Amino acid sequence: MSPDPDFVTLPASRLPVVARPDVLVVGGGSAGVSAAVAAARAGAETWLIERFSYTGGLATGGMIILLLTLDDGAGKQAVAGLCQEMVERMERRGGVWYPPREQWDDPDPALVEHCRRWGLVWGSAPHRVRYSVAFDPYAFIFAADEMLREAGVRVLYQTWACEPLLEDGRIAAVVVQNKSGRQAIVPRVVVDTTGDGDVFAAAGEPFETERVHPWLWFEMGGVGDIEKALEAGGLFFRTTGRDRALVPWGGEARVREKIDATDPAEVSAALAECRRMVEEEAARLRRDAPGFEDAYISLMADQLGITESRRLQGRHVMVRDDLNRRFDDTIARTGHWTKYDCVYNIPYGSLLTRGTANLLAAGRCISVDHRVNHATKEIPACMATGQAAGIAAALGAEGRDATKVDVATLQKRLRDAGAILE
C-alpha cells in the first residue's frame, strides 16, 4: 500500500504475452470491424479486442441503426468499400431498407416523406432523397462476424485495453484485461477505434473533449398500424421488423445536462436517467399515439447514444473550412447527413497521432473539430476511415511506423478495395 491514503501503489508484475500480431485494433465498433477486416485482407495478422460481447458499437448496441449517409447530397455515392459491402451482406439477410438509386437526389415530397418515415431525412428543408440506409442491428452483427471470420481476424470479446506501454515513441505492448486477468499483446501497429480515444489518450497524445447530451434509443413492438401512427406524427420511425417502431433520444426530450462521456460517474447517472425516460416515453406513446395502444418495449440500447467525447489532435485537424477541399493525402470521404451537395475529403493526417509512430485513430475520434465531427462521426464515415486505417496499419507493420506509409500506395490499395476517394 502507498503511504498516501489517496492512492494505491501496485506491485511490479510480469504479464503473459498472449499475441504478437502485426496489427491490433482496439474497439469493435463499425470503424474497428472495418479496420480489422481491411488489415487482415491486406495480409496482416490482425487481432481485434472488444469490451462487449458483439461488434458494431453504437451501430448495434447503441441502436443507432441508420447509415447516414453514403452519398454527397447531390445523387453521387461518396462512401463505398467495406461500408457498401456491409449493406449488401445485410441486404442478403433481409435486414436493410434504402431508396433505389434512381430516386437519389429526387425532391419529390412523397418520396422524401417515405424516407423520413424510415428515419433517413434530417436537417432543414428543402429535402431530397439521400442514399441512406435503415438496418437491423442483428443483421449488422451477423454480417460483421462473417466478414471477420472470413478475413481470419482473431477477436477477443469482453476484453478491455488498459494501458499502452511506450518505448522510443512507439507502443511496445498493450495491456489488456479480461476474465483471465491482465495480459499483454505486442503488436507492430495499433489502431484506436474505441470511439473515446482511450488508447491515444493513455499514450499521452493531445486531444479535445466535448461534453454532450446523452440519449438512449429503443424499439417498441406490437404497434398495431405503423403507417397510421406515422401519419399522426411523432418522433419515431419504421424499422426493418414488422409492427415495430424505432424511438430515438429516449422520447421527445433528452437529458438536459451535458455529460463527459469519459467520466464513469456521469455516464452511470445518465444511463439510469435515460432508462427512466424510456419507460416514461413508452407509457406516453401507449396513451397518446394511434396504433401504440398494445405496444411494448421490445429492445433497448445497451449503450448511451453518445457520438462525441475525445477527439484526437493529430497531424492534421480538419476544420469546417475544409468542406469540399481536396487533399493530396485523401484516404476517405463522406457527405454530410444534414446538408446537401457537400463532401469532406478526409486526409491521412487526420488519422495520424503526433508523437506515437505506430498508432493510428479511426472512427468518431479522428482529428477533426467539433463541427466536422458532426459528419465524420456517422457510421459510413467511421467505416471509411476504419478501412483506410486498417490498410495503412498493414502497410506500416514491417517498420512499426504508420507515419512512413507511402500514401500513393495506400490510396491505390483503397481504390482497389472499392473505396471512393474522389
Secondary structure as the mmCIF struct_conf table of DSSP 4:
data_model
#
loop_
_struct_conf.conf_type_id
_struct_conf.id
_struct_conf.beg_label_comp_id
_struct_conf.beg_label_asym_id
_struct_conf.beg_label_seq_id
_struct_conf.end_label_comp_id
_struct_conf.end_label_asym_id
_struct_conf.end_label_seq_id
BEND BEND1 PRO A 3 ASP A 4
TURN_TY1_P TURN_TY1_P1 PRO A 5 ASP A 6
HELX_LH_PP_P HELX_LH_PP_P1 THR A 9 ALA A 12
STRN STRN1 VAL A 17 ALA A 19
BEND BEND2 ASP A 22 ASP A 22
STRN STRN2 VAL A 23 VAL A 26
STRN STRN3 GLY A 29 GLY A 29
HELX_RH_AL_P HELX_RH_AL_P1 SER A 30 ARG A 41
TURN_TY1_P TURN_TY1_P2 ALA A 42 GLY A 43
STRN STRN4 THR A 46 ILE A 49
BEND BEND3 ARG A 51 THR A 55
STRN STRN5 GLY A 56 GLY A 56
HELX_RH_3T_P HELX_RH_3T_P1 GLY A 57 ALA A 59
TURN_TY1_P TURN_TY1_P3 THR A 60 GLY A 62
STRN STRN6 LEU A 66 LEU A 67
BEND BEND4 LEU A 70 LEU A 70
STRN STRN7 ASP A 71 ASP A 71
BEND BEND5 GLY A 73 GLY A 75
STRN STRN8 GLN A 77 GLN A 77
HELX_RH_AL_P HELX_RH_AL_P2 GLY A 81 ARG A 92
TURN_TY1_P TURN_TY1_P4 ARG A 93 GLY A 94
STRN STRN9 VAL A 96 TRP A 97
HELX_RH_3T_P HELX_RH_3T_P2 ARG A 101 GLN A 103
TURN_TY1_P TURN_TY1_P5 TRP A 104 ASP A 105
HELX_RH_AL_P HELX_RH_AL_P3 PRO A 109 ARG A 116
TURN_TY1_P TURN_TY1_P6 ARG A 117 GLY A 119
BEND BEND6 GLY A 123 PRO A 126
STRN STRN10 VAL A 133 PHE A 135
HELX_RH_AL_P HELX_RH_AL_P4 PRO A 137 ALA A 151
TURN_TY1_P TURN_TY1_P7 GLY A 152 GLY A 152
STRN STRN11 ARG A 154 LEU A 156
BEND BEND7 GLN A 158 GLN A 158
STRN STRN12 TRP A 160 GLU A 167
TURN_TY1_P TURN_TY1_P8 ASP A 168 GLY A 169
STRN STRN13 ARG A 170 ASN A 178
TURN_TY1_P TURN_TY1_P9 LYS A 179 SER A 180
STRN STRN14 GLY A 181 ILE A 185
BEND BEND8 ARG A 188 ARG A 188
STRN STRN15 VAL A 189 ASP A 192
BEND BEND9 THR A 194 ASP A 196
HELX_RH_AL_P HELX_RH_AL_P5 ASP A 198 ALA A 202
TURN_TY1_P TURN_TY1_P10 ALA A 203 GLY A 204
STRN STRN16 PHE A 207 THR A 209
STRN STRN17 VAL A 212 VAL A 212
STRN STRN18 PHE A 218 GLY A 221
BEND BEND10 GLY A 224 GLY A 224
HELX_RH_AL_P HELX_RH_AL_P6 ILE A 226 ALA A 232
BEND BEND11 LEU A 235 LEU A 235
STRN STRN19 PHE A 237 ARG A 238
BEND BEND12 THR A 240 GLY A 241
TURN_TY1_P TURN_TY1_P11 ARG A 242 ASP A 243
STRN STRN20 ALA A 245 VAL A 247
TURN_TY1_P TURN_TY1_P12 TRP A 249 GLY A 250
BEND BEND13 GLY A 251 GLU A 252
BEND BEND14 ARG A 256 GLU A 257
STRN STRN21 ILE A 259 ILE A 259
TURN_TY1_P TURN_TY1_P13 ALA A 261 THR A 262
HELX_RH_AL_P HELX_RH_AL_P7 PRO A 264 ASP A 288
BEND BEND15 ALA A 289 ALA A 289
TURN_TY1_P TURN_TY1_P14 PRO A 290 GLY A 291
TURN_TY1_P TURN_TY1_P15 GLU A 293 ASP A 294
STRN STRN22 TYR A 296 MET A 300
BEND BEND16 ASP A 302 GLN A 303
BEND BEND17 SER A 309 SER A 309
STRN STRN23 ARG A 310 LEU A 312
BEND BEND18 ARG A 315 HIS A 316
STRN STRN24 MET A 318 MET A 318
HELX_RH_3T_P HELX_RH_3T_P3 ARG A 320 ASP A 322
TURN_TY1_P TURN_TY1_P16 LEU A 323 ASN A 324
TURN_TY1_P TURN_TY1_P17 ASP A 328 ASP A 329
STRN STRN25 THR A 330 GLY A 335
TURN_TY1_P TURN_TY1_P18 TRP A 337 THR A 338
BEND BEND19 LYS A 339 ASP A 341
STRN STRN26 VAL A 343 PRO A 347
HELX_RH_3T_P HELX_RH_3T_P4 TYR A 348 SER A 350
TURN_TY1_P TURN_TY1_P19 LEU A 351 LEU A 351
STRN STRN27 LEU A 352 LEU A 352
BEND BEND20 ARG A 354 GLY A 355
TURN_TY1_P TURN_TY1_P20 ALA A 357 ASN A 358
STRN STRN28 LEU A 359 ALA A 361
BEND BEND21 GLY A 363 GLY A 363
TURN_TY1_P TURN_TY1_P21 ARG A 364 CYS A 365
BEND BEND22 ILE A 366 SER A 367
STRN STRN29 VAL A 368 VAL A 368
HELX_RH_AL_P HELX_RH_AL_P8 HIS A 370 THR A 376
TURN_TY1_P TURN_TY1_P22 LYS A 377 LYS A 377
BEND BEND23 GLU A 378 GLU A 378
HELX_RH_AL_P HELX_RH_AL_P9 ILE A 379 GLY A 396
TURN_TY1_P TURN_TY1_P23 ALA A 397 ARG A 400
HELX_RH_3T_P HELX_RH_3T_P5 ALA A 402 LYS A 404
HELX_RH_AL_P HELX_RH_AL_P10 VAL A 407 ASP A 416
TURN_TY1_P TURN_TY1_P24 ALA A 417 GLY A 418
#
